[in-house]
Amino acid sequence: MGKLERHATIADVAALAGVSVGTASKALNGRGSLREETRMRVREAARQLSFEANAGARSLHSGRTYTVGMITTDTIGRFSIPVLIGAEDALGAGEMSVFLCDGRDDPIREQYYVRTLLSRRVDGIIVTGRRTEARAPIAADLPVPVVYAFISSADPGDCSVVPDEAGGARKAVEHLLAVGRTRIAHVTGPEHHNSARVRAAAALERLAQDGLEVAAPPLFGGWSEAWGRQAVGILLAGRAEFDAVFCGSDQIARGVCDALRAAGRRVPQDVALVGFDNWDVMTEGCQPPLTSVDMNLEGLGRAAAEMLLAAINGSPSPGRHALPCHLVVRESSAVPLP
């Protein structure tokens, strides 16, 4: 009768990686401030030894369940899915599971999910949605840490991780100025929408720094291609002289591009065009391909998850954390050939 196969232990992993048992445990559980090289070495040792941490034993030892809840109000998933992917990338390193709950903008449903997640003894909760404006906290005095991602909490004591939309709008205007455009129009979403107001205000402020004004008063409307086409009609009917349009979303920008082409205005030769969101469906579908501001939603999700892990481990980061956006330059704003 052969010997029973011996399963590798955390001590075996630590010995192979050349670290202490404590360091090996932190590396595998996503805790502590270890060098990435050390984490990778420990994970590789665990892979070679086919080591699998026992979740039940870890839970008994630490009082944690190694599960996190995510509540979203973004039914379509346009913004929350990239955030979720980024969060899972970060949480997966610590072998944590994510329960995704769709609140559907329904406070009663949302409170049901809060109670359900707490009954499952999650270690923390991430709250996300499709709009960046501040919302009321999901509940008061929760027994677990909460991090708001993309959206923010109206309570300044909560941890919120949001894109720096104003910074992104400034980068869009700076790019248009750098390619020689000085008569810039702005077409964006509904004026009651926080993102539309923030992006418009930042664009006007950046133009003012160079002593410039927008080519026409900012046009607020819907987040749609139809509104983009309509806005071009308004600009042309008002005889506004413009050589660039900065749009508050890629959907608007694609509508603007179609309407400019129909009116005989070439993009980018006559009018340079920049959108916002870097939504590949729109940027690649636009002709020519659209320059756009990327909010790095996956990176935002990773940052939110890392802050949640730190809070679970006793190091919270209260306040509003704005992460930079970056500009992805494509043909719609290229420097025209002489």
C-alpha positions, -999 to 999 in steps of 0.1 A, spaced: 0 0 0 16 33 -11 21 64 10 -7 89 12 1 120 -9 13 148 13 -2 182 6 22 212 5 19 236 35 25 273 38 59 265 54 69 245 22 59 275 1 79 299 23 110 276 22 109 274 -16 105 311 -20 132 319 6 109 340 28 94 337 63 60 319 68 45 353 77 57 369 45 44 340 24 10 343 41 8 380 34 19 376 -2 -8 350 -9 -35 368 10 -28 402 -5 -19 418 28 10 439 39 33 462 20 55 437 2 76 443 -29 59 430 -60 90 408 -68 85 391 -34 47 385 -40 55 370 -75 82 348 -61 58 334 -34 30 329 -59 53 311 -82 64 288 -54 28 281 -45 21 272 -81 51 249 -83 40 231 -52 2 231 -61 -4 248 -28 -40 258 -21 -49 278 10 -79 264 28 -104 292 29 -122 278 59 -90 276 79 -81 311 68 -115 323 79 -113 307 113 -78 320 118 -85 356 108 -122 361 114 -125 370 77 -146 353 50 -124 365 21 -155 378 3 -163 413 -9 -197 427 -20 -201 450 -49 -233 470 -53 -239 488 -86 -267 511 -100 -253 508 -135 -278 483 -150 -262 485 -185 -227 479 -171 -211 505 -194 -191 519 -165 -194 493 -137 -181 463 -157 -146 478 -163 -146 489 -126 -155 453 -116 -128 438 -138 -102 461 -122 -114 453 -87 -114 416 -94 -78 418 -107 -67 433 -73 -89 411 -51 -80 380 -70 -44 384 -59 -56 380 -23 -79 350 -33 -110 370 -25 -144 363 -41 -168 391 -52 -206 391 -49 -221 414 -75 -255 430 -67 -275 452 -91 -294 478 -71 -311 493 -103 -314 527 -87 -339 513 -63 -332 522 -26 -353 493 -13 -335 468 -34 -302 483 -25 -309 480 13 -320 444 7 -286 437 -8 -268 455 20 -285 432 45 -278 402 24 -241 409 21 -238 416 58 -256 383 65 -230 366 44 -203 383 66 -185 400 37 -152 417 47 -161 449 28 -183 465 2 -176 484 -30 -203 507 -43 -203 518 -80 -227 532 -106 -230 550 -139 -227 586 -127 -199 604 -109 -220 627 -87 -221 623 -50 -248 600 -36 -260 594 -1 -241 567 18 -256 532 14 -260 530 52 -248 545 85 -224 527 109 -218 496 89 -196 470 106 -174 466 75 -155 491 54 -171 506 23 -154 522 -7 -172 541 -34 -158 537 -70 -166 560 -99 -194 575 -80 -186 592 -47 -203 594 -13 -217 627 0 -201 620 33 -165 633 32 -155 608 58 -162 579 34 -136 567 9 -144 576 -27 -123 568 -57 -133 589 -88 -119 600 -121 -105 635 -124 -130 646 -150 -119 682 -148 -83 673 -154 -94 651 -184 -113 680 -199 -83 703 -195 -61 677 -213 -86 677 -242 -85 714 -246 -47 716 -242 -44 690 -270 -66 710 -293 -46 742 -286 -14 723 -292 -25 713 -327 -33 750 -335 -70 752 -328 -83 784 -312 -120 785 -320 -132 756 -299 -169 747 -294 -182 725 -266 -211 701 -270 -221 680 -239 -248 662 -220 -277 674 -197 -269 705 -176 -282 688 -145 -257 661 -149 -226 665 -127 -202 652 -154 -215 676 -180 -211 706 -157 -177 696 -145 -162 690 -179 -177 722 -194 -165 743 -166 -130 729 -168 -129 734 -206 -139 771 -203 -114 776 -175 -86 762 -195 -94 783 -225 -95 814 -203 -60 807 -191 -49 814 -227 -72 844 -230 -97 825 -252 -134 820 -251 -155 791 -265 -165 797 -301 -202 796 -289 -219 791 -256 -216 755 -244 -244 734 -258 -261 711 -232 -284 682 -244 -285 644 -243 -258 618 -241 -266 607 -277 -254 607 -313 -288 624 -322 -280 653 -299 -245 656 -315 -260 659 -349 -286 684 -337 -259 705 -320 -239 709 -352 -271 722 -368 -273 748 -340 -237 758 -344 -240 762 -381 -273 780 -380 -258 805 -355 -229 811 -379 -204 802 -352 -168 801 -365 -152 770 -350 -122 749 -359 -126 723 -332 -153 706 -311 -147 691 -277 -176 668 -268 -186 656 -234 -190 620 -245 -180 598 -274 -216 592 -284 -221 629 -288 -188 632 -307 -198 605 -332 -230 623 -340 -211 656 -344 -187 639 -368 -215 625 -389 -232 659 -391 -200 678 -399 -194 654 -428 -229 659 -441 -224 696 -439 -192 694 -460 -168 700 -431 -138 677 -430 -125 661 -398 -98 669 -389 -88 692 -417 -116 718 -411 -127 708 -376 -107 688 -351 -128 666 -328 -123 652 -293 -146 630 -273 -147 617 -237 -149 582 -222 -127 563 -248 -155 538 -255 -141 516 -282 -175 510 -298 -177 547 -305 -140 557 -310 -134 529 -336 -168 533 -352 -163 570 -358 -148 580 -392 -121 591 -388 -112 572 -355 -119 595 -325 -95 611 -301 -109 607 -266 -103 611 -229 -99 578 -211 -110 576 -174 -90 544 -168 -120 526 -152 -101 493 -147 -73 512 -129 -99 530 -109 -115 496 -99 -81 483 -89 -74 513 -68 -107 511 -51 -102 474 -43 -67 480 -30 -81 508 -7 -108 484 5 -82 457 13 -61 483 32 -92 493 51 -101 457 59 -65 454 73 -70 485 95 -56 512 73 -86 532 58 -82 561 34 -111 585 40 -119 613 16 -123 617 -21 -94 604 -42 -94 617 -78 -74 596 -103 -59 611 -135 -75 606 -169 -54 604 -200 -59 614 -236 -58 588 -264 -50 606 -296 -64 593 -329 -70 607 -364 -99 630 -356 -76 656 -341 -45 650 -362 -25 680 -374 -38 687 -409 -13 685 -437 -5 718 -455 
